[in-house]
């Protein structure tokens, strides 16, 4: 994030510190609040979209104020009480500040939505505020090696039903719990300028009434300079709507463009957005089949359908991401993720399968190792070397079974088991020698427990990996982590 932007954010935080109202988004204080929105949506108590993180409070807050908790199933009631509690805090308190310390026995290879982080250790100081139409958050993250970043910071202004934001915050696009193929929190958040709808309520316009509840966001971001093509740009957009009760549809589009040696003028973004083609490798004249799109594109479609059996919600969902010729979406040759979830004794249980084995475009034979890769942008769909989407890389498939439970007293417990197969993987042996072109099979068991004591929140968890490379023996690795957060309201 540019220094001038950081100075503006810091100035806004301290200047308005006596008249603030906290975040415009659900989950930026506690990611589990997004889960609570999903629960109430699946039980039919909220009419909103819920497959994009973060979601705006506007609209959801109105519905929460009208909820009648009597007669609610216990699972939905727990989520409703948590959301209402945080909504009351937003109206009553003038600021949300916190200090968070995270530590682990080693850096995690695979991150998760609200479990272990990527770093081995981190200290975070965060203050989140709101004054009239202005919302700000400043997060200072300190790592043991002396590095510092401002991830999770933003400056946003409310423009009617739209929100203009500059900053870098975690995002999660898609209905799955264990992974997102397009935007996840596996990598550090990208600094972006974003225009997003500030509500997911149905439009009052009769022309848009058929969409039902809907949400949209469009963002332009800057990637890091330590890439094969330094300072590349990124376009990210998503539209999601709920046209009929129980069915949520999402469309996403990502494009990496510009950077050193590539079309990087302001007008070039319009060529990206219109799928303009040019001759590859700077050839002056070429035939149509030798042309390639400006930028590297990914296009995604996802859906989630909720129905009831014996008064219990069941969810079927899937996500398809195509990389290559974005003008011709190919479901048959796309990375995919699909799953089913329901509730058992008040806990959400989910079973999910994902696959990033995708054949290369125009390949004579079935050549893979293509997903998240690009001939021009050879650093791939990554930010500081970590995938922006599924952290299992390309040519990987995963089967995961998980359970997530919220308790009345605010405690949370989550556990999962995953089987992962990565073909043509690249790993590092214990002597740091790079091993390429191998097949790795991983069985992973992970979980955490989170509890609250007054202004303190403690999370402890562990991840056990059993990895087998080709026909070699199985290697076991245990990572233990903890996170302690102190809230200053």
C-alpha positions as CSV (number, residue, x, y, z in Angstrom):
1,X,0.0,0.0,0.0
2,X,1.4,3.4,-0.9
3,X,2.7,5.5,2.0
4,X,0.4,8.4,1.3
5,X,-2.6,6.0,1.6
6,X,-1.3,4.7,4.9
7,X,-1.0,8.3,6.2
8,X,-4.5,9.0,5.2
9,X,-5.8,5.9,7.0
10,X,-3.8,6.7,10.2
11,X,-5.0,10.3,10.1
12,X,-8.6,9.2,9.8
13,X,-8.4,6.7,12.6
14,X,-7.0,9.1,15.1
15,X,-8.9,12.2,14.0
16,X,-12.3,10.5,14.2
17,X,-11.5,8.3,17.2
18,X,-14.3,9.9,19.4
19,X,-17.2,9.5,16.9
20,X,-16.8,6.1,15.3
21,X,-19.1,3.1,14.8
22,X,-16.9,0.3,13.5
23,X,-16.8,-1.9,10.3
24,X,-19.2,-1.7,7.4
25,X,-18.5,-5.4,6.7
26,X,-19.4,-8.6,8.6
27,X,-16.4,-10.7,9.6
28,X,-13.6,-8.2,9.6
29,X,-13.6,-8.2,13.4
30,X,-14.3,-12.0,13.7
31,X,-14.4,-14.2,10.5
32,X,-16.7,-16.6,12.3
33,X,-19.5,-14.0,12.0
34,X,-19.6,-14.8,8.3
35,X,-20.4,-18.4,9.2
36,X,-23.3,-17.1,11.4
37,X,-24.7,-15.3,8.4
38,X,-24.5,-18.5,6.4
39,X,-26.3,-20.4,9.1
40,X,-29.2,-18.0,9.3
41,X,-29.4,-17.8,5.5
42,X,-29.6,-21.6,5.2
43,X,-32.2,-21.9,7.9
44,X,-34.3,-19.2,6.1
45,X,-34.1,-16.4,8.7
46,X,-32.0,-14.1,6.5
47,X,-32.6,-13.3,2.9
48,X,-29.2,-12.4,1.6
49,X,-26.3,-13.7,-0.4
50,X,-23.6,-15.5,1.6
51,X,-21.0,-17.0,-0.7
52,X,-18.7,-13.9,-0.7
53,X,-16.5,-12.7,2.1
54,X,-16.7,-10.1,3.5
55,X,-20.4,-9.1,3.3
56,X,-21.8,-5.7,4.1
57,X,-23.7,-5.2,7.4
58,X,-26.2,-2.9,5.6
59,X,-29.4,-4.9,4.9
60,X,-28.3,-7.8,7.2
61,X,-28.5,-5.4,10.2
62,X,-32.1,-4.5,9.3
63,X,-33.2,-8.1,9.1
64,X,-31.5,-9.0,12.4
65,X,-33.4,-6.2,14.2
66,X,-36.7,-7.8,13.0
67,X,-35.8,-11.4,14.1
68,X,-37.9,-13.2,16.6
69,X,-35.7,-15.7,18.4
70,X,-38.5,-17.6,20.0
71,X,-39.1,-20.9,18.3
72,X,-35.8,-20.8,16.5
73,X,-33.8,-24.1,16.3
74,X,-30.9,-23.9,18.7
75,X,-28.3,-23.9,15.9
76,X,-29.8,-20.8,14.3
77,X,-30.5,-19.1,17.6
78,X,-26.8,-19.3,18.6
79,X,-25.8,-17.6,15.4
80,X,-28.5,-15.0,15.7
81,X,-27.4,-14.1,19.2
82,X,-23.8,-13.7,18.2
83,X,-24.7,-11.4,15.2
84,X,-27.1,-9.4,17.3
85,X,-24.5,-9.1,20.0
86,X,-21.9,-7.7,17.6
87,X,-24.5,-5.4,16.0
88,X,-25.3,-3.9,19.4
89,X,-21.6,-3.4,20.1
90,X,-21.3,-1.5,16.8
91,X,-24.1,0.8,17.8
92,X,-22.9,1.3,21.4
93,X,-19.1,1.5,21.2
94,X,-17.0,4.2,19.6
95,X,-14.1,2.0,18.4
96,X,-12.9,-1.6,17.9
97,X,-9.2,-2.0,18.6
98,X,-7.3,-5.2,19.3
99,X,-3.9,-6.7,19.8
100,X,-3.3,-10.2,18.5
101,X,-0.3,-12.5,18.9
102,X,0.0,-15.6,16.8
103,X,2.6,-18.3,17.1
104,X,3.2,-21.7,15.6
105,X,5.9,-24.4,15.7
106,X,6.5,-23.8,12.0
107,X,5.1,-22.0,9.0
108,X,1.9,-23.7,7.8
109,X,2.0,-25.0,4.2
110,X,-1.7,-24.8,3.8
111,X,-3.7,-22.0,5.3
112,X,-7.5,-22.1,6.1
113,X,-10.4,-19.6,6.3
114,X,-10.2,-19.2,10.1
115,X,-7.6,-21.7,11.3
116,X,-3.9,-21.7,11.1
117,X,-2.1,-18.8,9.3
118,X,0.8,-18.9,6.8
119,X,3.3,-17.2,9.1
120,X,5.3,-18.9,11.9
121,X,4.7,-15.9,14.2
122,X,3.0,-12.5,14.0
123,X,2.0,-9.6,16.2
124,X,-0.9,-7.5,15.0
125,X,-2.2,-4.1,16.2
126,X,-5.6,-3.1,14.7
127,X,-8.0,-0.3,15.0
128,X,-11.3,-0.1,13.1
129,X,-13.5,2.9,13.0
130,X,-16.5,4.6,11.2
131,X,-17.5,8.2,11.1
132,X,-20.6,9.0,9.0
133,X,-19.8,7.8,5.5
134,X,-16.2,7.2,6.2
135,X,-14.8,3.8,7.5
136,X,-11.2,3.1,8.2
137,X,-9.1,0.3,9.6
138,X,-5.4,0.3,10.3
139,X,-3.6,-3.0,11.0
140,X,0.2,-3.1,11.7
141,X,1.6,-6.6,11.4
142,X,5.0,-7.3,12.8
143,X,6.9,-10.5,12.1
144,X,10.0,-12.0,13.9
145,X,12.4,-11.3,11.0
146,X,11.7,-7.6,11.4
147,X,9.4,-7.3,8.4
148,X,6.3,-5.1,8.7
149,X,3.2,-4.9,6.6
150,X,-0.3,-3.2,6.8
151,X,-2.4,-6.1,5.5
152,X,-6.1,-5.9,6.6
153,X,-6.0,-2.0,6.4
154,X,-8.5,0.0,4.4
155,X,-10.1,3.4,3.9
156,X,-13.7,3.3,2.6
157,X,-16.4,5.8,1.8
158,X,-20.1,5.2,1.5
159,X,-21.7,6.4,-1.7
160,X,-25.4,5.6,-1.4
161,X,-25.8,1.9,-2.0
162,X,-22.1,1.6,-3.1
163,X,-18.8,1.6,-1.3
164,X,-15.5,2.8,-2.6
165,X,-12.5,1.3,-0.8
166,X,-8.7,1.4,-1.0
167,X,-6.7,-1.1,1.0
168,X,-5.9,-4.8,1.4
169,X,-8.3,-7.1,3.1
170,X,-8.8,-10.9,3.0
171,X,-11.4,-12.1,0.6
172,X,-13.1,-15.5,0.0
173,X,-15.1,-16.0,-3.2
174,X,-17.2,-19.2,-3.4
175,X,-19.4,-21.5,-1.5
176,X,-16.9,-24.1,-0.2
177,X,-15.5,-24.3,3.3
178,X,-12.2,-25.9,2.8
179,X,-11.0,-24.0,-0.3
180,X,-11.7,-21.3,-2.8
181,X,-10.3,-21.7,-6.3
182,X,-10.3,-18.1,-7.2
183,X,-9.9,-15.8,-4.2
184,X,-9.0,-17.2,-0.7
185,X,-6.9,-16.1,2.2
186,X,-4.0,-18.4,1.4
187,X,-1.9,-15.5,0.1
188,X,-1.5,-12.0,1.6
189,X,-4.3,-9.7,0.5
190,X,-3.6,-7.6,-2.6
191,X,-3.8,-3.8,-2.3
192,X,-6.8,-2.8,-4.4
193,X,-9.1,0.0,-5.3
194,X,-12.6,-1.5,-5.1
195,X,-16.1,-0.4,-5.9
196,X,-18.6,-2.7,-4.2
197,X,-22.3,-2.7,-3.4
198,X,-22.8,-1.7,0.2
199,X,-25.9,-4.0,0.6
200,X,-27.0,-7.4,-0.6
201,X,-30.7,-6.6,-0.4
202,X,-33.0,-6.8,-3.5
203,X,-33.1,-3.6,-5.6
204,X,-36.1,-1.3,-5.4
205,X,-35.9,-0.9,-9.2
206,X,-38.5,-3.0,-11.0
207,X,-35.9,-3.6,-13.7
208,X,-33.6,-5.5,-11.3
209,X,-36.3,-7.1,-9.1
210,X,-35.8,-10.5,-10.8
211,X,-32.2,-10.7,-9.3
212,X,-33.5,-11.0,-5.7
213,X,-30.8,-10.2,-3.2
214,X,-27.5,-9.4,-5.0
215,X,-24.0,-8.2,-4.4
216,X,-21.3,-7.0,-6.8
217,X,-17.7,-5.8,-6.5
218,X,-15.1,-4.7,-9.1
219,X,-11.5,-4.1,-8.1
220,X,-8.1,-3.1,-9.6
221,X,-5.0,-4.1,-7.7
222,X,-1.2,-3.9,-7.8
223,X,0.9,-7.1,-7.5
224,X,4.4,-7.2,-6.0
225,X,7.6,-6.1,-7.9
226,X,9.5,-9.3,-7.1
227,X,7.9,-11.2,-10.0
228,X,9.0,-12.4,-13.5
229,X,6.9,-9.6,-14.8
230,X,7.3,-6.9,-12.0
231,X,4.4,-4.7,-11.0
232,X,1.7,-6.5,-12.9
233,X,-1.8,-5.3,-12.3
234,X,-4.9,-7.4,-11.4
235,X,-8.6,-6.9,-12.3
236,X,-11.0,-8.8,-10.0
237,X,-14.8,-8.7,-10.2
238,X,-17.6,-10.8,-8.8
239,X,-21.4,-10.7,-9.1
240,X,-23.7,-13.0,-7.0
241,X,-27.5,-13.1,-6.8
242,X,-30.3,-15.2,-5.3
243,X,-33.0,-15.1,-8.0
244,X,-35.1,-17.8,-6.4
245,X,-35.4,-18.9,-2.8
246,X,-32.6,-21.3,-1.9
247,X,-30.5,-20.8,-5.0
248,X,-27.4,-18.6,-5.0
249,X,-25.5,-18.0,-8.3
250,X,-22.1,-16.4,-8.6
251,X,-19.9,-15.1,-11.5
252,X,-16.3,-14.2,-11.0
253,X,-13.6,-12.8,-13.4
254,X,-9.9,-12.3,-12.7
255,X,-7.4,-10.8,-15.1
256,X,-3.6,-10.3,-14.6
257,X,-2.2,-7.6,-17.0
258,X,0.3,-4.9,-17.4
259,X,3.7,-4.8,-15.7
260,X,7.2,-4.4,-17.1
261,X,7.3,-5.1,-20.8
262,X,3.5,-5.5,-21.2
263,X,0.8,-3.1,-22.3
264,X,0.5,-1.0,-19.2
265,X,-1.1,2.3,-20.1
266,X,-4.4,3.5,-18.6
267,X,-6.3,2.7,-21.8
268,X,-4.9,-0.9,-21.9
269,X,-7.3,-1.9,-19.1
270,X,-10.2,-1.4,-21.5
271,X,-8.5,-3.8,-23.9
272,X,-8.4,-6.3,-21.0
273,X,-12.1,-5.8,-20.1
274,X,-13.2,-6.2,-23.8
275,X,-11.0,-9.3,-24.3
276,X,-9.0,-7.6,-27.0
277,X,-6.5,-9.8,-28.8
278,X,-3.0,-9.1,-30.0
279,X,-0.1,-10.9,-31.6
280,X,1.8,-13.0,-29.2
281,X,5.5,-12.2,-28.4
282,X,5.3,-8.8,-29.9
283,X,5.0,-10.1,-33.5
284,X,3.8,-7.3,-35.8
285,X,1.6,-9.4,-38.1
286,X,0.0,-12.7,-37.3
287,X,-3.1,-14.8,-38.1
288,X,-6.1,-14.9,-35.9
289,X,-5.2,-18.3,-34.4
290,X,-1.8,-16.9,-33.4
291,X,-3.3,-14.1,-31.4
292,X,-3.8,-14.1,-27.6
293,X,-5.8,-12.0,-25.2
294,X,-4.3,-9.0,-23.5
295,X,-3.6,-10.3,-20.0
296,X,-4.1,-13.7,-18.4
297,X,-7.7,-14.5,-17.5
298,X,-9.6,-16.7,-15.2
299,X,-13.4,-17.0,-15.3
300,X,-15.5,-18.6,-12.6
301,X,-19.1,-19.9,-12.1
302,X,-20.4,-21.1,-8.8
303,X,-23.7,-22.0,-7.3
304,X,-25.2,-23.1,-4.0
305,X,-28.7,-24.7,-3.5
306,X,-30.3,-25.1,-0.1
307,X,-33.3,-27.3,0.6
308,X,-34.8,-28.9,3.7
309,X,-35.2,-32.5,4.7
310,X,-36.9,-33.2,8.0
311,X,-36.5,-29.5,8.9
312,X,-32.8,-29.7,8.4
313,X,-31.0,-27.5,5.7
314,X,-29.0,-29.4,3.1
315,X,-26.6,-27.5,0.8
316,X,-25.3,-28.6,-2.6
317,X,-22.7,-26.3,-4.1
318,X,-20.0,-26.2,-6.8
319,X,-17.4,-23.9,-8.3
320,X,-15.9,-24.1,-11.8
321,X,-12.8,-22.0,-12.8
322,X,-11.6,-21.9,-16.4
323,X,-8.1,-20.6,-17.3
324,X,-7.2,-19.9,-20.9
325,X,-9.6,-18.5,-23.6
326,X,-11.9,-16.5,-21.3
327,X,-14.2,-15.8,-24.2
328,X,-15.1,-19.5,-24.4
329,X,-15.8,-20.9,-20.9
330,X,-15.1,-24.6,-20.9
331,X,-16.7,-26.5,-18.0
332,X,-15.3,-29.8,-19.2
333,X,-11.7,-28.5,-18.9
334,X,-11.9,-26.4,-15.8
335,X,-10.7,-26.6,-12.2
336,X,-13.7,-27.6,-10.0
337,X,-14.9,-27.9,-6.5
338,X,-18.1,-29.3,-5.2
339,X,-19.6,-30.3,-1.9
340,X,-22.5,-31.0,0.3
341,X,-23.2,-29.8,3.9
342,X,-25.8,-30.1,6.6
343,X,-26.2,-29.9,10.3
344,X,-25.8,-32.7,12.9
345,X,-26.4,-32.1,16.6
346,X,-26.0,-28.3,16.0
347,X,-22.7,-28.6,14.1
348,X,-22.2,-28.0,10.4
349,X,-20.8,-31.1,8.6
350,X,-19.4,-30.8,5.1
351,X,-17.9,-33.1,2.5
352,X,-16.0,-31.5,-0.4
353,X,-14.0,-32.5,-3.4
354,X,-11.8,-30.2,-5.5
355,X,-9.6,-30.8,-8.5
356,X,-7.1,-28.5,-10.3
357,X,-6.0,-31.0,-12.9
358,X,-6.5,-28.9,-16.1
359,X,-5.2,-29.7,-19.6
360,X,-3.2,-27.0,-21.3
361,X,-4.8,-25.1,-24.1
362,X,-4.0,-26.3,-27.6
363,X,-2.1,-29.3,-26.3
364,X,-1.6,-32.2,-28.7
365,X,-1.6,-34.6,-25.8
366,X,-3.0,-34.3,-22.3
367,X,-0.5,-31.9,-20.9
368,X,-1.2,-30.5,-17.4
369,X,0.6,-28.3,-14.9
370,X,-1.3,-25.4,-16.4
371,X,-3.7,-24.1,-13.7
372,X,-2.6,-20.9,-12.0
373,X,0.2,-20.7,-14.7
374,X,0.7,-18.4,-17.7
375,X,3.2,-18.2,-20.5
376,X,3.5,-14.5,-20.2
377,X,3.1,-14.1,-16.4
378,X,5.3,-17.1,-15.5
379,X,5.0,-16.2,-11.7
380,X,1.5,-17.5,-12.1
381,X,-1.7,-16.5,-10.2
382,X,0.3,-15.9,-7.0
383,X,1.1,-13.1,-4.6
384,X,4.5,-13.3,-2.8
385,X,4.8,-16.9,-4.0
386,X,1.5,-18.1,-2.6
387,X,-1.5,-19.0,-4.7
388,X,-4.4,-16.5,-4.5
389,X,-6.9,-19.3,-4.9
390,X,-6.6,-23.0,-3.9
391,X,-3.4,-23.4,-1.9
392,X,-3.0,-27.0,-3.1
393,X,-1.4,-25.6,-6.3
394,X,-2.1,-27.0,-9.8
395,X,-2.6,-30.7,-10.7
396,X,-4.0,-31.4,-7.2
397,X,-7.1,-33.0,-6.0
398,X,-8.5,-33.0,-2.5
399,X,-11.2,-34.7,-0.6
400,X,-12.1,-33.1,2.7
401,X,-14.5,-33.9,5.6
402,X,-15.1,-31.3,8.3
403,X,-17.2,-30.3,11.2
404,X,-17.7,-26.8,12.7
405,X,-19.6,-26.2,15.9
406,X,-20.6,-22.9,17.7
407,X,-21.6,-23.1,21.3
408,X,-24.0,-20.8,23.3
409,X,-21.1,-19.4,25.4
410,X,-19.3,-18.2,22.3
411,X,-16.8,-21.1,22.0
412,X,-16.0,-22.5,18.6
413,X,-14.6,-25.9,17.6
414,X,-13.6,-27.0,14.1
415,X,-12.0,-30.3,12.9
416,X,-11.3,-31.7,9.5
417,X,-9.5,-34.5,7.7
418,X,-8.2,-34.1,4.1
419,X,-6.7,-36.4,1.6
420,X,-4.6,-34.5,-1.0
421,X,-2.8,-35.7,-4.1
422,X,-0.4,-33.4,-5.9
423,X,1.0,-34.6,-9.3
424,X,4.1,-33.0,-10.7
425,X,4.6,-31.3,-7.3
426,X,7.7,-29.3,-6.3
427,X,8.8,-29.7,-2.7
428,X,12.0,-29.2,-0.8
429,X,13.7,-32.1,1.0
430,X,15.1,-31.7,4.5
431,X,18.4,-30.6,3.0
432,X,16.5,-27.9,1.0
433,X,17.2,-29.7,-2.3
434,X,14.4,-29.0,-4.7
435,X,12.5,-32.1,-5.9
436,X,10.4,-31.7,-9.0
437,X,8.1,-33.8,-11.1
438,X,7.0,-36.1,-8.3
439,X,3.7,-37.2,-6.9
440,X,2.9,-36.4,-3.3
441,X,0.0,-37.9,-1.3
442,X,-0.9,-36.1,1.9
443,X,-3.4,-37.1,4.7
444,X,-4.0,-34.1,6.9
445,X,-5.9,-33.9,10.2
446,X,-6.4,-30.5,11.6
447,X,-8.6,-28.6,14.1
448,X,-8.8,-25.8,16.6
449,X,-10.7,-24.7,19.7
450,X,-11.6,-21.0,20.3
451,X,-12.9,-19.6,23.6
452,X,-13.6,-16.1,25.0
453,X,-12.9,-14.7,28.5
454,X,-14.2,-11.2,28.7
455,X,-12.0,-9.1,26.4
456,X,-9.7,-12.0,25.7
457,X,-10.0,-14.6,22.9
458,X,-7.8,-17.7,22.8
459,X,-7.5,-20.1,19.9
460,X,-5.4,-23.2,20.0
461,X,-5.0,-25.9,17.3
462,X,-2.9,-28.4,15.5
463,X,-2.2,-29.8,12.0
464,X,-0.9,-33.3,11.5
465,X,0.4,-34.1,8.0
466,X,1.3,-37.6,6.8
467,X,3.1,-37.1,3.4
468,X,4.3,-39.8,1.0
469,X,6.4,-38.9,-2.1
470,X,6.3,-41.4,-4.9
471,X,7.2,-44.8,-3.4
472,X,9.2,-43.5,-0.5
473,X,8.3,-43.8,3.1
474,X,5.7,-41.7,4.9
475,X,6.9,-38.6,6.6
476,X,4.9,-37.2,9.5
477,X,4.8,-33.6,10.5
478,X,3.0,-31.9,13.4
479,X,2.4,-28.2,13.6
480,X,0.8,-26.6,16.7
481,X,-0.4,-23.1,16.8
482,X,-2.1,-20.6,19.1
483,X,-3.6,-17.2,18.8
484,X,-4.3,-14.7,21.7
485,X,-6.4,-11.6,21.0
486,X,-7.2,-8.8,23.4
487,X,-10.0,-6.5,22.4
488,X,-10.1,-2.8,23.4
489,X,-13.7,-1.6,22.9
